Structure formats: C-alpha cells, structure tokens
C-alpha cells in the first residue's frame, strides 16, 4: 500500500509507489543473481570436465552450450543497477523533506 505524504518543499511526491513492492522486487532480483552465479559455476565445471558428470555426454552437452556460460556470468552484473538503488530509496531524499 502506498504511503501518502505531503512533499511541501516540492509540491509533489518525487517517488510515488509502494516501497514494500520495490524492496520485494529488489530482493527477488538478488536471489535470481545468486542462482545465475550458481548455474554458471556448474556449467563452467561441466565444460572444463571438472564436474561429477564426465564422458562423451557431458562433453557433447558442454559443446552445445555456446555463449550461455558467458551470458550467465554477465547477467548478475546487469542486474546490479536494478537492485542496488532500490534497496533503500529513502536514503536518496534529504531528511525532513517529507511530512506525514
């Protein structure tokens, strides 16, 4: 639920929305980044032959991955701008600008 505030210094709410929803989304994106890192690590070990799964099938699987390991490595970094600024948006506004 969106908290209503009177932004008397500005005359409008510069950041309307539900902070709980934004925080939840931020948390979900951090979890996704963690999963992507784990999947990248497993696929990298398979491609390098360092995993429990070895043999012709593992090699064939690794050969068909193409650019996927690189994309998985880059995805958490691409996620970072979407996660970090929204973690605590209230810190971006000077104290005392909002009154209930």
MARMARNU-703545 format. One record per atom (N, C-alpha, C): residue in three letters; x, y, z. Coordinates in Angstrom, 3 decimals, m for minus. Example, Ala and Ser with C-alpha at 12.3 -4.5 7.8 and 13.67 -1.06 7.14 Angstrom:
MARMARNU-703545
<residuo->ala xx->13.190 yy->m5.690 zz->7.800>
<residuo->ala xx->12.300 yy->m4.500 zz->7.800>
<residuo->ala xx->13.200 yy->m3.300 zz->7.800>
<residuo->ser xx->12.850 yy->m2.250 zz->7.080>
<residuo->ser xx->13.670 yy->m1.060 zz->7.140>
<residuo->ser xx->12.900 yy->0.030 zz->7.870>
END
This chain:
MARMARNU-703545
<residuo->unk xx->0.843 yy->m1.173 zz->0.000>
<residuo->unk xx->0.000 yy->0.000 zz->0.000>
<residuo->unk xx->0.894 yy->1.243 zz->0.000>
<residuo->unk xx->0.566 yy->2.190 zz->m0.839>
<residuo->unk xx->1.353 yy->3.402 zz->m0.955>
<residuo->unk xx->1.066 yy->4.326 zz->0.212>
<residuo->unk xx->2.145 yy->4.770 zz->0.855>
<residuo->unk xx->2.010 yy->5.712 zz->1.962>
<residuo->unk xx->1.894 yy->7.111 zz->1.388>
<residuo->unk xx->0.870 yy->7.844 zz->1.784>
<residuo->unk xx->0.662 yy->9.205 zz->1.303>
<residuo->unk xx->1.474 yy->10.171 zz->2.149>
<residuo->unk xx->2.202 yy->11.062 zz->1.508>
<residuo->unk xx->2.997 yy->12.069 zz->2.205>
<residuo->unk xx->2.770 yy->13.413 zz->1.547>
<residuo->unk xx->3.009 yy->14.437 zz->2.306>
<residuo->unk xx->2.912 yy->15.792 zz->1.798>
<residuo->unk xx->4.327 yy->16.305 zz->1.558>
<residuo->unk xx->4.719 yy->16.445 zz->0.320>
<residuo->unk xx->6.049 yy->16.912 zz->m0.044>
<residuo->unk xx->5.974 yy->18.429 zz->m0.242>
<residuo->unk xx->5.857 yy->19.153 zz->0.866>
<residuo->unk xx->5.630 yy->20.590 zz->0.800>
<residuo->unk xx->6.754 yy->21.347 zz->0.108>
<residuo->unk xx->7.966 yy->20.889 zz->0.238>
<residuo->unk xx->9.087 yy->21.584 zz->m0.396>
<residuo->unk xx->9.072 yy->21.459 zz->m1.911>
<residuo->unk xx->8.485 yy->20.390 zz->m2.418>
<residuo->unk xx->8.472 yy->20.160 zz->m3.862>
<residuo->unk xx->7.101 yy->20.409 zz->m4.486>
<residuo->unk xx->6.068 yy->20.174 zz->m3.713>
<residuo->unk xx->4.723 yy->20.301 zz->m4.243>
<residuo->unk xx->4.200 yy->19.032 zz->m4.896>
<residuo->unk xx->5.006 yy->17.984 zz->m4.901>
<residuo->unk xx->4.590 yy->16.690 zz->m5.462>
<residuo->unk xx->5.459 yy->15.595 zz->m4.860>
<residuo->unk xx->5.013 yy->14.372 zz->m4.979>
<residuo->unk xx->5.771 yy->13.217 zz->m4.494>
<residuo->unk xx->6.754 yy->12.805 zz->m5.594>
<residuo->unk xx->8.057 yy->12.956 zz->m5.379>
<residuo->unk xx->9.033 yy->12.652 zz->m6.426>
<residuo->unk xx->9.243 yy->11.156 zz->m6.656>
<residuo->unk xx->8.771 yy->10.338 zz->m5.754>
<residuo->unk xx->8.978 yy->8.894 zz->m5.875>
<residuo->unk xx->7.722 yy->8.144 zz->m5.455>
<residuo->unk xx->6.622 yy->8.295 zz->m6.219>
<residuo->unk xx->5.410 yy->7.595 zz->m5.836>
<residuo->unk xx->5.574 yy->6.084 zz->m6.011>
<residuo->unk xx->4.862 yy->5.343 zz->m5.245>
<residuo->unk xx->4.906 yy->3.889 zz->m5.372>
<residuo->unk xx->4.922 yy->3.226 zz->m4.011>
<residuo->unk xx->4.942 yy->1.932 zz->m4.041>
<residuo->unk xx->4.899 yy->1.124 zz->m2.830>
<residuo->unk xx->6.308 yy->0.618 zz->m2.532>
<residuo->unk xx->6.915 yy->1.144 zz->m1.490>
<residuo->unk xx->8.285 yy->0.777 zz->m1.149>
<residuo->unk xx->8.407 yy->m0.717 zz->m0.846>
<residuo->unk xx->7.374 yy->m1.302 zz->m0.269>
<residuo->unk xx->7.406 yy->m2.739 zz->0.022>
<residuo->unk xx->7.507 yy->m3.573 zz->m1.242>
<residuo->unk xx->6.788 yy->m3.163 zz->m2.283>
<residuo->unk xx->6.848 yy->m3.872 zz->m3.561>
<residuo->unk xx->8.228 yy->m3.723 zz->m4.183>
<residuo->unk xx->8.775 yy->m2.516 zz->m4.146>
<residuo->unk xx->10.102 yy->m2.269 zz->m4.710>
<residuo->unk xx->11.157 yy->m3.066 zz->m3.943>
<residuo->unk xx->11.057 yy->m3.092 zz->m2.620>
<residuo->unk xx->12.012 yy->m3.863 zz->m1.809>
<residuo->unk xx->11.899 yy->m5.355 zz->m2.107>
<residuo->unk xx->10.662 yy->m5.837 zz->m2.282>
<residuo->unk xx->10.461 yy->m7.249 zz->m2.611>
<residuo->unk xx->11.052 yy->m7.610 zz->m3.958>
<residuo->unk xx->10.863 yy->m6.734 zz->m4.939>
<residuo->unk xx->11.432 yy->m6.958 zz->m6.261>
<residuo->unk xx->12.957 yy->m6.950 zz->m6.192>
<residuo->unk xx->13.500 yy->m6.021 zz->m5.447>
<residuo->unk xx->14.943 yy->m5.935 zz->m5.279>
<residuo->unk xx->15.489 yy->m7.227 zz->m4.665>
<residuo->unk xx->14.813 yy->m7.730 zz->m3.658>
<residuo->unk xx->15.224 yy->m8.975 zz->m3.009>
<residuo->unk xx->15.151 yy->m10.148 zz->m3.991>
<residuo->unk xx->14.088 yy->m10.201 zz->m4.773>
<residuo->unk xx->13.945 yy->m11.276 zz->m5.763>
<residuo->unk xx->15.055 yy->m11.218 zz->m6.805>
<residuo->unk xx->15.396 yy->m10.022 zz->m7.250>
<residuo->unk xx->16.467 yy->m9.885 zz->m8.232>
<residuo->unk xx->17.815 yy->m10.322 zz->m7.664>
<residuo->unk xx->18.059 yy->m10.043 zz->m6.378>
<residuo->unk xx->19.296 yy->m10.518 zz->m5.739>
<residuo->unk xx->19.317 yy->m12.049 zz->m5.694>
<residuo->unk xx->18.180 yy->m12.666 zz->m5.402>
<residuo->unk xx->18.115 yy->m14.130 zz->m5.374>
<residuo->unk xx->18.366 yy->m14.718 zz->m6.757>
<residuo->unk xx->17.769 yy->m14.109 zz->m7.778>
<residuo->unk xx->17.977 yy->m14.570 zz->m9.153>
<residuo->unk xx->19.459 yy->m14.473 zz->m9.510>
<residuo->unk xx->20.101 yy->m13.361 zz->m9.149>
<residuo->unk xx->21.526 yy->m13.202 zz->m9.432>
<residuo->unk xx->22.328 yy->m14.318 zz->m8.775>
<residuo->unk xx->21.986 yy->m14.674 zz->m7.552>
<residuo->unk xx->22.670 yy->m15.768 zz->m6.863>
<residuo->unk xx->22.496 yy->m17.092 zz->m7.578>
<residuo->unk xx->21.293 yy->m17.359 zz->m8.064>
<residuo->unk xx->21.041 yy->m18.600 zz->m8.809>
<residuo->unk xx->21.818 yy->m18.614 zz->m10.131>
<residuo->unk xx->21.861 yy->m17.470 zz->m10.802>
<residuo->unk xx->22.602 yy->m17.396 zz->m12.061>
<residuo->unk xx->24.089 yy->m17.667 zz->m11.841>
<residuo->unk xx->24.629 yy->m17.159 zz->m10.761>
<residuo->unk xx->26.033 yy->m17.403 zz->m10.427>
<residuo->unk xx->26.263 yy->m18.893 zz->m10.192>
<residuo->unk xx->25.346 yy->m19.540 zz->m9.491>
<residuo->unk xx->25.474 yy->m20.979 zz->m9.227>
<residuo->unk xx->25.390 yy->m21.797 zz->m10.512>
<residuo->unk xx->24.441 yy->m21.467 zz->m11.380>
<residuo->unk xx->24.301 yy->m22.195 zz->m12.646>
<residuo->unk xx->25.550 yy->m21.998 zz->m13.509>
<residuo->unk xx->26.069 yy->m20.772 zz->m13.534>
<residuo->unk xx->27.292 yy->m20.510 zz->m14.302>
<residuo->unk xx->28.445 yy->m21.376 zz->m13.793>
<residuo->unk xx->28.573 yy->m21.476 zz->m12.481>
<residuo->unk xx->29.662 yy->m22.276 zz->m11.898>
<residuo->unk xx->29.531 yy->m23.744 zz->m12.294>
<residuo->unk xx->28.324 yy->m24.291 zz->m12.246>
<residuo->unk xx->28.114 yy->m25.697 zz->m12.611>
<residuo->unk xx->28.425 yy->m25.925 zz->m14.088>
<residuo->unk xx->27.900 yy->m25.050 zz->m14.956>
<residuo->unk xx->28.145 yy->m25.226 zz->m16.386>
<residuo->unk xx->29.621 yy->m25.076 zz->m16.726>
<residuo->unk xx->30.303 yy->m24.169 zz->m16.059>
<residuo->unk xx->31.734 yy->m23.990 zz->m16.297>
<residuo->unk xx->32.510 yy->m25.245 zz->m15.912>
<residuo->unk xx->32.135 yy->m25.854 zz->m14.778>
<residuo->unk xx->32.805 yy->m27.096 zz->m14.372>
<residuo->unk xx->32.529 yy->m28.225 zz->m15.362>
<residuo->unk xx->31.308 yy->m28.283 zz->m15.898>
<residuo->unk xx->30.986 yy->m29.324 zz->m16.883>
<residuo->unk xx->31.820 yy->m29.125 zz->m18.142>
<residuo->unk xx->31.879 yy->m27.883 zz->m18.642>
<residuo->unk xx->32.635 yy->m27.588 zz->m19.858>
<residuo->unk xx->34.112 yy->m27.921 zz->m19.674>
<residuo->unk xx->34.662 yy->m27.648 zz->m18.491>
<residuo->unk xx->36.083 yy->m27.897 zz->m18.232>
<residuo->unk xx->36.361 yy->m29.347 zz->m17.832>
<residuo->unk xx->35.303 yy->m30.166 zz->m17.723>
<residuo->unk xx->35.485 yy->m31.556 zz->m17.324>
<residuo->unk xx->35.826 yy->m31.717 zz->m15.858>
<residuo->unk xx->35.452 yy->m30.742 zz->m15.041>
<residuo->unk xx->35.775 yy->m30.763 zz->m13.617>
<residuo->unk xx->34.568 yy->m31.113 zz->m12.746>
<residuo->unk xx->33.498 yy->m31.567 zz->m13.355>
<residuo->unk xx->32.283 yy->m31.875 zz->m12.606>
<residuo->unk xx->32.177 yy->m33.387 zz->m12.416>
<residuo->unk xx->31.210 yy->m33.782 zz->m11.612>
<residuo->unk xx->30.971 yy->m35.210 zz->m11.395>
<residuo->unk xx->30.509 yy->m35.880 zz->m12.683>
<residuo->unk xx->29.874 yy->m35.114 zz->m13.556>
<residuo->unk xx->29.383 yy->m35.635 zz->m14.819>
<residuo->unk xx->30.501 yy->m35.533 zz->m15.848>
<residuo->unk xx->30.972 yy->m36.663 zz->m16.313>
<residuo->unk xx->32.066 yy->m36.700 zz->m17.285>
<residuo->unk xx->31.689 yy->m37.634 zz->m18.421>
<residuo->unk xx->32.534 yy->m37.716 zz->m19.393>
<residuo->unk xx->32.307 yy->m38.633 zz->m20.507>
<residuo->unk xx->31.801 yy->m37.914 zz->m21.744>
<residuo->unk xx->31.429 yy->m38.734 zz->m22.730>
<residuo->unk xx->31.012 yy->m38.195 zz->m24.023>
<residuo->unk xx->29.751 yy->m37.332 zz->m23.918>
<residuo->unk xx->28.811 yy->m37.744 zz->m23.111>
<residuo->unk xx->27.563 yy->m36.977 zz->m22.988>
<residuo->unk xx->27.822 yy->m35.606 zz->m22.369>
<residuo->unk xx->28.665 yy->m35.557 zz->m21.345>
<residuo->unk xx->28.999 yy->m34.281 zz->m20.712>
<residuo->unk xx->29.733 yy->m33.377 zz->m21.688>
<residuo->unk xx->30.662 yy->m33.955 zz->m22.471>
<residuo->unk xx->31.392 yy->m33.159 zz->m23.451>
<residuo->unk xx->30.454 yy->m32.636 zz->m24.525>
<residuo->unk xx->29.559 yy->m33.481 zz->m25.022>
<residuo->unk xx->28.607 yy->m33.051 zz->m26.050>
<residuo->unk xx->27.699 yy->m31.950 zz->m25.513>
<residuo->unk xx->27.254 yy->m32.097 zz->m24.273>
<residuo->unk xx->26.412 yy->m31.065 zz->m23.643>
<residuo->unk xx->27.182 yy->m29.745 zz->m23.562>
<residuo->unk xx->28.413 yy->m29.809 zz->m23.075>
<residuo->unk xx->29.235 yy->m28.615 zz->m22.955>
<residuo->unk xx->29.500 yy->m27.957 zz->m24.291>
<residuo->unk xx->29.673 yy->m28.778 zz->m25.339>
<residuo->unk xx->29.921 yy->m28.234 zz->m26.673>
<residuo->unk xx->28.713 yy->m27.482 zz->m27.224>
<residuo->unk xx->27.525 yy->m27.841 zz->m26.796>
<residuo->unk xx->26.301 yy->m27.201 zz->m27.300>
<residuo->unk xx->25.877 yy->m25.981 zz->m26.488>
<residuo->unk xx->26.595 yy->m25.661 zz->m25.443>
<residuo->unk xx->26.203 yy->m24.519 zz->m24.607>
<residuo->unk xx->26.469 yy->m23.179 zz->m25.289>
<residuo->unk xx->27.430 yy->m23.145 zz->m26.182>
<residuo->unk xx->27.724 yy->m21.912 zz->m26.905>
<residuo->unk xx->28.069 yy->m20.771 zz->m25.966>
<residuo->unk xx->27.367 yy->m19.647 zz->m26.120>
<residuo->unk xx->27.649 yy->m18.439 zz->m25.349>
<residuo->unk xx->26.915 yy->m18.390 zz->m24.010>
<residuo->unk xx->26.111 yy->m19.393 zz->m23.717>
<residuo->unk xx->25.310 yy->m19.363 zz->m22.489>
<residuo->unk xx->26.132 yy->m19.133 zz->m21.228>
<residuo->unk xx->27.259 yy->m19.817 zz->m21.012>
<residuo->unk xx->28.019 yy->m19.541 zz->m19.786>
<residuo->unk xx->28.434 yy->m18.072 zz->m19.657>
<residuo->unk xx->28.803 yy->m17.460 zz->m20.760>
<residuo->unk xx->29.169 yy->m16.040 zz->m20.724>
<residuo->unk xx->27.979 yy->m15.158 zz->m20.368>
<residuo->unk xx->26.819 yy->m15.485 zz->m20.931>
<residuo->unk xx->25.618 yy->m14.713 zz->m20.611>
<residuo->unk xx->25.261 yy->m14.865 zz->m19.130>
<residuo->unk xx->25.399 yy->m16.073 zz->m18.624>
<residuo->unk xx->25.101 yy->m16.307 zz->m17.207>
<residuo->unk xx->26.087 yy->m15.571 zz->m16.310>
<residuo->unk xx->27.319 yy->m15.446 zz->m16.747>
<residuo->unk xx->28.319 yy->m14.721 zz->m15.971>
<residuo->unk xx->27.998 yy->m13.225 zz->m15.959>
<residuo->unk xx->27.528 yy->m12.694 zz->m17.078>
<residuo->unk xx->27.249 yy->m11.262 zz->m17.188>
<residuo->unk xx->25.918 yy->m10.856 zz->m16.561>
<residuo->unk xx->24.962 yy->m11.756 zz->m16.490>
<residuo->unk xx->23.610 yy->m11.412 zz->m16.036>
<residuo->unk xx->23.568 yy->m10.818 zz->m14.628>
<residuo->unk xx->24.269 yy->m11.377 zz->m13.636>
<residuo->unk xx->24.215 yy->m10.753 zz->m12.307>
<residuo->unk xx->24.760 yy->m9.329 zz->m12.307>
<residuo->unk xx->25.759 yy->m9.059 zz->m13.144>
<residuo->unk xx->26.296 yy->m7.704 zz->m13.235>
<residuo->unk xx->25.268 yy->m6.764 zz->m13.861>
<residuo->unk xx->24.520 yy->m7.264 zz->m14.832>
<residuo->unk xx->23.478 yy->m6.454 zz->m15.460>
<residuo->unk xx->22.334 yy->m6.193 zz->m14.488>
<residuo->unk xx->22.132 yy->m7.112 zz->m13.568>
<residuo->unk xx->21.080 yy->m6.990 zz->m12.551>
<residuo->unk xx->21.402 yy->m5.922 zz->m11.512>
<residuo->unk xx->22.672 yy->m5.687 zz->m11.267>
<residuo->unk xx->23.106 yy->m4.820 zz->m10.167>
<residuo->unk xx->22.440 yy->m3.439 zz->m10.172>
<residuo->unk xx->22.372 yy->m2.728 zz->m11.315>
<residuo->unk xx->21.719 yy->m1.406 zz->m11.276>
<residuo->unk xx->20.240 yy->m1.483 zz->m10.892>
<residuo->unk xx->19.594 yy->m2.588 zz->m11.197>
<residuo->unk xx->18.176 yy->m2.731 zz->m10.869>
<residuo->unk xx->17.970 yy->m3.046 zz->m9.390>
<residuo->unk xx->18.987 yy->m3.572 zz->m8.737>
<residuo->unk xx->18.865 yy->m3.990 zz->m7.346>
<residuo->unk xx->19.325 yy->m2.910 zz->m6.385>
<residuo->unk xx->20.513 yy->m2.410 zz->m6.588>
<residuo->unk xx->21.147 yy->m1.547 zz->m5.604>
<residuo->unk xx->20.408 yy->m0.239 zz->m5.312>
<residuo->unk xx->20.016 yy->0.547 zz->m6.315>
<residuo->unk xx->19.382 yy->1.830 zz->m5.986>
<residuo->unk xx->18.040 yy->1.690 zz->m5.287>
<residuo->unk xx->17.358 yy->0.580 zz->m5.512>
<residuo->unk xx->16.022 yy->0.427 zz->m4.947>
<residuo->unk xx->16.019 yy->m0.261 zz->m3.592>
<residuo->unk xx->17.187 yy->m0.667 zz->m3.151>
<residuo->unk xx->17.242 yy->m1.367 zz->m1.867>
<residuo->unk xx->16.725 yy->m0.488 zz->m0.732>
<residuo->unk xx->17.076 yy->0.767 zz->m0.756>
<residuo->unk xx->16.652 yy->1.672 zz->0.299>
<residuo->unk xx->16.462 yy->3.077 zz->m0.283>
<residuo->unk xx->15.366 yy->3.294 zz->m1.029>
<residuo->unk xx->15.217 yy->4.566 zz->m1.725>
<residuo->unk xx->15.082 yy->5.764 zz->m0.802>
<residuo->unk xx->14.679 yy->5.558 zz->0.429>
<residuo->unk xx->14.501 yy->6.698 zz->1.324>
<residuo->unk xx->15.815 yy->7.408 zz->1.632>
<residuo->unk xx->16.952 yy->6.721 zz->1.475>
<residuo->unk xx->18.241 yy->7.361 zz->1.732>
<residuo->unk xx->18.598 yy->8.399 zz->0.672>
<residuo->unk xx->17.895 yy->8.401 zz->m0.456>
<residuo->unk xx->18.187 yy->9.346 zz->m1.517>
<residuo->unk xx->17.583 yy->10.729 zz->m1.271>
<residuo->unk xx->16.613 yy->10.812 zz->m0.382>
<residuo->unk xx->15.943 yy->12.073 zz->m0.125>
<residuo->unk xx->16.457 yy->12.692 zz->1.161>
<residuo->unk xx->16.666 yy->13.988 zz->1.173>
<residuo->unk xx->17.151 yy->14.641 zz->2.397>
<residuo->unk xx->16.143 yy->14.509 zz->3.536>
<residuo->unk xx->16.660 yy->14.385 zz->4.731>
<residuo->unk xx->15.785 yy->14.273 zz->5.910>
<residuo->unk xx->14.940 yy->15.532 zz->6.042>
<residuo->unk xx->13.705 yy->15.349 zz->6.469>
<residuo->unk xx->12.834 yy->16.480 zz->6.751>
<residuo->unk xx->12.095 yy->17.012 zz->5.541>
<residuo->unk xx->12.253 yy->16.401 zz->4.367>
<residuo->unk xx->11.534 yy->16.916 zz->3.206>
<residuo->unk xx->10.108 yy->16.408 zz->3.132>
<residuo->unk xx->9.860 yy->15.314 zz->3.818>
<residuo->unk xx->8.513 yy->14.740 zz->3.773>
<residuo->unk xx->7.868 yy->14.855 zz->5.133>
<residuo->unk xx->6.594 yy->15.175 zz->5.118>
<residuo->unk xx->5.834 yy->15.211 zz->6.372>
<residuo->unk xx->4.632 yy->14.319 zz->6.201>
<residuo->unk xx->4.304 yy->13.535 zz->7.231>
<residuo->unk xx->3.156 yy->12.622 zz->7.110>
<residuo->unk xx->1.848 yy->13.378 zz->6.970>
END
